[in-house]
């Protein structure tokens, strides 16, 4: 598994929240686990508040 950079986290958030991509598809695209994507989205939601 790859480590997610800040750019990856932002892209995962955008794909999920703005373009309604499913977490599984984003995880496959970025070659990381679903849990990494869930955590990235949660982190970005927190930062956007």
N, CA, C and O atoms as a Maestro MAE file, in Angstrom:
{
 s_m_m2io_version
 :::
 2.0.0
}

f_m_ct {
 s_m_title
 :::
 protein
 m_atom[196] {
  # First column is atom index #
  i_m_mmod_type
  r_m_x_coord
  r_m_y_coord
  r_m_z_coord
  i_m_residue_number
  s_m_chain_name
  s_m_pdb_residue_name
  s_m_pdb_atom_name
  i_m_atomic_number
  :::
  1 25 0.828 -1.182 0.000 1 A "UNK " " N  " 7
  2 3 0.000 0.000 0.000 1 A "UNK " " CA " 6
  3 2 0.879 1.254 0.000 1 A "UNK " " C  " 6
  4 15 1.948 1.290 0.608 1 A "UNK " " O  " 8
  5 25 0.396 2.261 -0.692 2 A "UNK " " N  " 7
  6 3 1.111 3.530 -0.761 2 A "UNK " " CA " 6
  7 2 0.663 4.455 0.358 2 A "UNK " " C  " 6
  8 15 -0.439 4.327 0.890 2 A "UNK " " O  " 8
  9 25 1.539 5.390 0.703 3 A "UNK " " N  " 7
  10 3 1.193 6.415 1.689 3 A "UNK " " CA " 6
  11 2 0.481 7.554 0.956 3 A "UNK " " C  " 6
  12 15 0.887 7.948 -0.137 3 A "UNK " " O  " 8
  13 25 -0.566 8.070 1.561 4 A "UNK " " N  " 7
  14 3 -1.323 9.150 0.936 4 A "UNK " " CA " 6
  15 2 -0.707 10.502 1.268 4 A "UNK " " C  " 6
  16 15 -0.452 10.808 2.432 4 A "UNK " " O  " 8
  17 25 -0.471 11.300 0.248 5 A "UNK " " N  " 7
  18 3 0.013 12.663 0.432 5 A "UNK " " CA " 6
  19 2 -1.188 13.583 0.642 5 A "UNK " " C  " 6
  20 15 -2.334 13.163 0.481 5 A "UNK " " O  " 8
  21 25 -0.920 14.834 1.000 6 A "UNK " " N  " 7
  22 3 -2.009 15.799 1.150 6 A "UNK " " CA " 6
  23 2 -2.774 15.972 -0.156 6 A "UNK " " C  " 6
  24 15 -3.995 16.131 -0.146 6 A "UNK " " O  " 8
  25 25 -2.064 15.941 -1.280 7 A "UNK " " N  " 7
  26 3 -2.731 16.061 -2.585 7 A "UNK " " CA " 6
  27 2 -3.670 14.891 -2.817 7 A "UNK " " C  " 6
  28 15 -4.768 15.075 -3.343 7 A "UNK " " O  " 8
  29 25 -3.257 13.690 -2.435 8 A "UNK " " N  " 7
  30 3 -4.119 12.515 -2.582 8 A "UNK " " CA " 6
  31 2 -5.365 12.642 -1.711 8 A "UNK " " C  " 6
  32 15 -6.467 12.289 -2.132 8 A "UNK " " O  " 8
  33 25 -5.179 13.145 -0.500 9 A "UNK " " N  " 7
  34 3 -6.313 13.299 0.414 9 A "UNK " " CA " 6
  35 2 -7.324 14.297 -0.134 9 A "UNK " " C  " 6
  36 15 -8.531 14.066 -0.073 9 A "UNK " " O  " 8
  37 25 -6.829 15.402 -0.667 10 A "UNK " " N  " 7
  38 3 -7.719 16.411 -1.255 10 A "UNK " " CA " 6
  39 2 -8.448 15.830 -2.458 10 A "UNK " " C  " 6
  40 15 -9.650 16.042 -2.621 10 A "UNK " " O  " 8
  41 25 -7.727 15.101 -3.299 11 A "UNK " " N  " 7
  42 3 -8.344 14.506 -4.488 11 A "UNK " " CA " 6
  43 2 -9.388 13.464 -4.096 11 A "UNK " " C  " 6
  44 15 -10.454 13.397 -4.708 11 A "UNK " " O  " 8
  45 25 -9.094 12.656 -3.085 12 A "UNK " " N  " 7
  46 3 -10.063 11.658 -2.622 12 A "UNK " " CA " 6
  47 2 -11.328 12.344 -2.124 12 A "UNK " " C  " 6
  48 15 -12.436 11.898 -2.420 12 A "UNK " " O  " 8
  49 25 -11.165 13.426 -1.367 13 A "UNK " " N  " 7
  50 3 -12.315 14.176 -0.861 13 A "UNK " " CA " 6
  51 2 -13.137 14.751 -2.012 13 A "UNK " " C  " 6
  52 15 -14.364 14.643 -2.028 13 A "UNK " " O  " 8
  53 25 -12.441 15.367 -2.982 14 A "UNK " " N  " 7
  54 3 -13.142 15.945 -4.136 14 A "UNK " " CA " 6
  55 2 -13.906 14.891 -4.928 14 A "UNK " " C  " 6
  56 15 -15.070 15.085 -5.279 14 A "UNK " " O  " 8
  57 25 -13.237 13.774 -5.205 15 A "UNK " " N  " 7
  58 3 -13.888 12.714 -5.976 15 A "UNK " " CA " 6
  59 2 -15.122 12.192 -5.255 15 A "UNK " " C  " 6
  60 15 -16.150 11.931 -5.880 15 A "UNK " " O  " 8
  61 25 -15.018 12.041 -3.950 16 A "UNK " " N  " 7
  62 3 -16.133 11.488 -3.187 16 A "UNK " " CA " 6
  63 2 -17.251 12.500 -2.975 16 A "UNK " " C  " 6
  64 15 -18.415 12.193 -3.233 16 A "UNK " " O  " 8
  65 25 -16.923 13.686 -2.515 17 A "UNK " " N  " 7
  66 3 -17.946 14.662 -2.136 17 A "UNK " " CA " 6
  67 2 -18.500 15.462 -3.315 17 A "UNK " " C  " 6
  68 15 -19.695 15.757 -3.352 17 A "UNK " " O  " 8
  69 25 -17.658 15.809 -4.261 18 A "UNK " " N  " 7
  70 3 -18.102 16.651 -5.364 18 A "UNK " " CA " 6
  71 2 -18.571 15.847 -6.579 18 A "UNK " " C  " 6
  72 15 -19.471 16.274 -7.303 18 A "UNK " " O  " 8
  73 25 -17.954 14.676 -6.797 19 A "UNK " " N  " 7
  74 3 -18.266 13.886 -7.984 19 A "UNK " " CA " 6
  75 2 -18.932 12.555 -7.671 19 A "UNK " " C  " 6
  76 15 -19.186 11.753 -8.569 19 A "UNK " " O  " 8
  77 25 -19.216 12.320 -6.379 20 A "UNK " " N  " 7
  78 3 -19.943 11.128 -5.925 20 A "UNK " " CA " 6
  79 2 -19.286 9.799 -6.307 20 A "UNK " " C  " 6
  80 15 -19.977 8.803 -6.516 20 A "UNK " " O  " 8
  81 25 -17.957 9.784 -6.397 21 A "UNK " " N  " 7
  82 3 -17.248 8.528 -6.636 21 A "UNK " " CA " 6
  83 2 -17.328 7.683 -5.374 21 A "UNK " " C  " 6
  84 15 -17.197 8.213 -4.271 21 A "UNK " " O  " 8
  85 25 -17.543 6.378 -5.517 22 A "UNK " " N  " 7
  86 3 -17.563 5.511 -4.333 22 A "UNK " " CA " 6
  87 2 -16.153 5.337 -3.754 22 A "UNK " " C  " 6
  88 15 -15.160 5.389 -4.479 22 A "UNK " " O  " 8
  89 25 -16.090 5.132 -2.461 23 A "UNK " " N  " 7
  90 3 -14.811 4.980 -1.763 23 A "UNK " " CA " 6
  91 2 -14.007 3.818 -2.343 23 A "UNK " " C  " 6
  92 15 -12.790 3.918 -2.495 23 A "UNK " " O  " 8
  93 25 -14.680 2.722 -2.665 24 A "UNK " " N  " 7
  94 3 -13.987 1.548 -3.214 24 A "UNK " " CA " 6
  95 2 -13.275 1.899 -4.520 24 A "UNK " " C  " 6
  96 15 -12.137 1.482 -4.737 24 A "UNK " " O  " 8
  97 25 -13.933 2.654 -5.383 25 A "UNK " " N  " 7
  98 3 -13.331 3.036 -6.663 25 A "UNK " " CA " 6
  99 2 -12.125 3.953 -6.459 25 A "UNK " " C  " 6
  100 15 -11.115 3.818 -7.150 25 A "UNK " " O  " 8
  101 25 -12.231 4.873 -5.521 26 A "UNK " " N  " 7
  102 3 -11.118 5.786 -5.233 26 A "UNK " " CA " 6
  103 2 -9.938 4.987 -4.676 26 A "UNK " " C  " 6
  104 15 -8.792 5.225 -5.058 26 A "UNK " " O  " 8
  105 25 -10.212 4.050 -3.783 27 A "UNK " " N  " 7
  106 3 -9.153 3.219 -3.195 27 A "UNK " " CA " 6
  107 2 -8.427 2.417 -4.276 27 A "UNK " " C  " 6
  108 15 -7.200 2.322 -4.261 27 A "UNK " " O  " 8
  109 25 -9.178 1.846 -5.206 28 A "UNK " " N  " 7
  110 3 -8.547 1.099 -6.297 28 A "UNK " " CA " 6
  111 2 -7.725 2.030 -7.176 28 A "UNK " " C  " 6
  112 15 -6.610 1.686 -7.567 28 A "UNK " " O  " 8
  113 25 -8.254 3.188 -7.487 29 A "UNK " " N  " 7
  114 3 -7.559 4.155 -8.332 29 A "UNK " " CA " 6
  115 2 -6.227 4.582 -7.705 29 A "UNK " " C  " 6
  116 15 -5.213 4.679 -8.396 29 A "UNK " " O  " 8
  117 25 -6.238 4.834 -6.397 30 A "UNK " " N  " 7
  118 3 -5.046 5.321 -5.703 30 A "UNK " " CA " 6
  119 2 -4.190 4.203 -5.119 30 A "UNK " " C  " 6
  120 15 -3.133 4.456 -4.541 30 A "UNK " " O  " 8
  121 25 -4.650 2.978 -5.272 31 A "UNK " " N  " 7
  122 3 -3.938 1.795 -4.778 31 A "UNK " " CA " 6
  123 2 -3.666 1.859 -3.285 31 A "UNK " " C  " 6
  124 15 -2.556 1.594 -2.822 31 A "UNK " " O  " 8
  125 25 -4.712 2.218 -2.541 32 A "UNK " " N  " 7
  126 3 -4.664 2.237 -1.078 32 A "UNK " " CA " 6
  127 2 -5.903 1.504 -0.558 32 A "UNK " " C  " 6
  128 15 -6.792 1.153 -1.334 32 A "UNK " " O  " 8
  129 25 -5.957 1.278 0.740 33 A "UNK " " N  " 7
  130 3 -7.115 0.588 1.316 33 A "UNK " " CA " 6
  131 2 -8.309 1.535 1.437 33 A "UNK " " C  " 6
  132 15 -8.162 2.757 1.424 33 A "UNK " " O  " 8
  133 25 -9.486 0.940 1.555 34 A "UNK " " N  " 7
  134 3 -10.696 1.734 1.764 34 A "UNK " " CA " 6
  135 2 -10.588 2.541 3.048 34 A "UNK " " C  " 6
  136 15 -11.045 3.682 3.111 34 A "UNK " " O  " 8
  137 25 -9.985 1.950 4.067 35 A "UNK " " N  " 7
  138 3 -9.834 2.655 5.345 35 A "UNK " " CA " 6
  139 2 -9.010 3.920 5.179 35 A "UNK " " C  " 6
  140 15 -9.309 4.935 5.809 35 A "UNK " " O  " 8
  141 25 -7.969 3.880 4.337 36 A "UNK " " N  " 7
  142 3 -7.172 5.080 4.083 36 A "UNK " " CA " 6
  143 2 -8.029 6.170 3.464 36 A "UNK " " C  " 6
  144 15 -7.892 7.343 3.812 36 A "UNK " " O  " 8
  145 25 -8.909 5.795 2.553 37 A "UNK " " N  " 7
  146 3 -9.777 6.776 1.893 37 A "UNK " " CA " 6
  147 2 -10.779 7.346 2.893 37 A "UNK " " C  " 6
  148 15 -10.997 8.557 2.933 37 A "UNK " " O  " 8
  149 25 -11.393 6.471 3.707 38 A "UNK " " N  " 7
  150 3 -12.330 6.952 4.728 38 A "UNK " " CA " 6
  151 2 -11.649 7.942 5.670 38 A "UNK " " C  " 6
  152 15 -12.218 8.982 6.002 38 A "UNK " " O  " 8
  153 25 -10.431 7.617 6.097 39 A "UNK " " N  " 7
  154 3 -9.699 8.505 7.000 39 A "UNK " " CA " 6
  155 2 -9.348 9.826 6.318 39 A "UNK " " C  " 6
  156 15 -9.430 10.884 6.941 39 A "UNK " " O  " 8
  157 25 -8.959 9.772 5.045 40 A "UNK " " N  " 7
  158 3 -8.618 10.996 4.305 40 A "UNK " " CA " 6
  159 2 -9.840 11.900 4.172 40 A "UNK " " C  " 6
  160 15 -9.738 13.114 4.349 40 A "UNK " " O  " 8
  161 25 -10.988 11.313 3.862 41 A "UNK " " N  " 7
  162 3 -12.221 12.091 3.721 41 A "UNK " " CA " 6
  163 2 -12.606 12.712 5.060 41 A "UNK " " C  " 6
  164 15 -12.991 13.879 5.127 41 A "UNK " " O  " 8
  165 25 -12.499 11.916 6.126 42 A "UNK " " N  " 7
  166 3 -12.819 12.419 7.457 42 A "UNK " " CA " 6
  167 2 -11.880 13.568 7.841 42 A "UNK " " C  " 6
  168 15 -12.317 14.579 8.391 42 A "UNK " " O  " 8
  169 25 -10.606 13.405 7.549 43 A "UNK " " N  " 7
  170 3 -9.620 14.452 7.857 43 A "UNK " " CA " 6
  171 2 -9.914 15.732 7.075 43 A "UNK " " C  " 6
  172 15 -9.829 16.829 7.627 43 A "UNK " " O  " 8
  173 25 -10.257 15.597 5.801 44 A "UNK " " N  " 7
  174 3 -10.544 16.765 4.976 44 A "UNK " " CA " 6
  175 2 -11.837 17.444 5.408 44 A "UNK " " C  " 6
  176 15 -11.923 18.671 5.371 44 A "UNK " " O  " 8
  177 25 -12.838 16.681 5.813 45 A "UNK " " N  " 7
  178 3 -14.067 17.269 6.337 45 A "UNK " " CA " 6
  179 2 -13.767 18.114 7.569 45 A "UNK " " C  " 6
  180 15 -14.318 19.203 7.734 45 A "UNK " " O  " 8
  181 25 -12.896 17.609 8.427 46 A "UNK " " N  " 7
  182 3 -12.515 18.324 9.638 46 A "UNK " " CA " 6
  183 2 -11.783 19.612 9.292 46 A "UNK " " C  " 6
  184 15 -12.037 20.649 9.905 46 A "UNK " " O  " 8
  185 25 -10.874 19.561 8.312 47 A "UNK " " N  " 7
  186 3 -10.105 20.736 7.926 47 A "UNK " " CA " 6
  187 2 -10.954 21.792 7.231 47 A "UNK " " C  " 6
  188 15 -10.636 22.980 7.293 47 A "UNK " " O  " 8
  189 25 -12.012 21.380 6.581 48 A "UNK " " N  " 7
  190 3 -12.874 22.323 5.843 48 A "UNK " " CA " 6
  191 2 -13.833 23.076 6.772 48 A "UNK " " C  " 6
  192 15 -14.427 24.079 6.377 48 A "UNK " " O  " 8
  193 25 -13.975 22.599 7.977 49 A "UNK " " N  " 7
  194 3 -14.902 23.262 8.918 49 A "UNK " " CA " 6
  195 2 -14.316 24.529 9.486 49 A "UNK " " C  " 6
  196 15 -14.963 25.203 10.288 49 A "UNK " " O  " 8
  :::
 }
 m_bond[195] {
  # First column is bond index #
  i_m_from
  i_m_to
  i_m_order
  :::
  1 1 2 1
  2 2 3 1
  3 3 4 2
  4 3 5 1
  5 5 6 1
  6 6 7 1
  7 7 8 2
  8 7 9 1
  9 9 10 1
  10 10 11 1
  11 11 12 2
  12 11 13 1
  13 13 14 1
  14 14 15 1
  15 15 16 2
  16 15 17 1
  17 17 18 1
  18 18 19 1
  19 19 20 2
  20 19 21 1
  21 21 22 1
  22 22 23 1
  23 23 24 2
  24 23 25 1
  25 25 26 1
  26 26 27 1
  27 27 28 2
  28 27 29 1
  29 29 30 1
  30 30 31 1
  31 31 32 2
  32 31 33 1
  33 33 34 1
  34 34 35 1
  35 35 36 2
  36 35 37 1
  37 37 38 1
  38 38 39 1
  39 39 40 2
  40 39 41 1
  41 41 42 1
  42 42 43 1
  43 43 44 2
  44 43 45 1
  45 45 46 1
  46 46 47 1
  47 47 48 2
  48 47 49 1
  49 49 50 1
  50 50 51 1
  51 51 52 2
  52 51 53 1
  53 53 54 1
  54 54 55 1
  55 55 56 2
  56 55 57 1
  57 57 58 1
  58 58 59 1
  59 59 60 2
  60 59 61 1
  61 61 62 1
  62 62 63 1
  63 63 64 2
  64 63 65 1
  65 65 66 1
  66 66 67 1
  67 67 68 2
  68 67 69 1
  69 69 70 1
  70 70 71 1
  71 71 72 2
  72 71 73 1
  73 73 74 1
  74 74 75 1
  75 75 76 2
  76 75 77 1
  77 77 78 1
  78 78 79 1
  79 79 80 2
  80 79 81 1
  81 81 82 1
  82 82 83 1
  83 83 84 2
  84 83 85 1
  85 85 86 1
  86 86 87 1
  87 87 88 2
  88 87 89 1
  89 89 90 1
  90 90 91 1
  91 91 92 2
  92 91 93 1
  93 93 94 1
  94 94 95 1
  95 95 96 2
  96 95 97 1
  97 97 98 1
  98 98 99 1
  99 99 100 2
  100 99 101 1
  101 101 102 1
  102 102 103 1
  103 103 104 2
  104 103 105 1
  105 105 106 1
  106 106 107 1
  107 107 108 2
  108 107 109 1
  109 109 110 1
  110 110 111 1
  111 111 112 2
  112 111 113 1
  113 113 114 1
  114 114 115 1
  115 115 116 2
  116 115 117 1
  117 117 118 1
  118 118 119 1
  119 119 120 2
  120 119 121 1
  121 121 122 1
  122 122 123 1
  123 123 124 2
  124 123 125 1
  125 125 126 1
  126 126 127 1
  127 127 128 2
  128 127 129 1
  129 129 130 1
  130 130 131 1
  131 131 132 2
  132 131 133 1
  133 133 134 1
  134 134 135 1
  135 135 136 2
  136 135 137 1
  137 137 138 1
  138 138 139 1
  139 139 140 2
  140 139 141 1
  141 141 142 1
  142 142 143 1
  143 143 144 2
  144 143 145 1
  145 145 146 1
  146 146 147 1
  147 147 148 2
  148 147 149 1
  149 149 150 1
  150 150 151 1
  151 151 152 2
  152 151 153 1
  153 153 154 1
  154 154 155 1
  155 155 156 2
  156 155 157 1
  157 157 158 1
  158 158 159 1
  159 159 160 2
  160 159 161 1
  161 161 162 1
  162 162 163 1
  163 163 164 2
  164 163 165 1
  165 165 166 1
  166 166 167 1
  167 167 168 2
  168 167 169 1
  169 169 170 1
  170 170 171 1
  171 171 172 2
  172 171 173 1
  173 173 174 1
  174 174 175 1
  175 175 176 2
  176 175 177 1
  177 177 178 1
  178 178 179 1
  179 179 180 2
  180 179 181 1
  181 181 182 1
  182 182 183 1
  183 183 184 2
  184 183 185 1
  185 185 186 1
  186 186 187 1
  187 187 188 2
  188 187 189 1
  189 189 190 1
  190 190 191 1
  191 191 192 2
  192 191 193 1
  193 193 194 1
  194 194 195 1
  195 195 196 2
  :::
 }
}
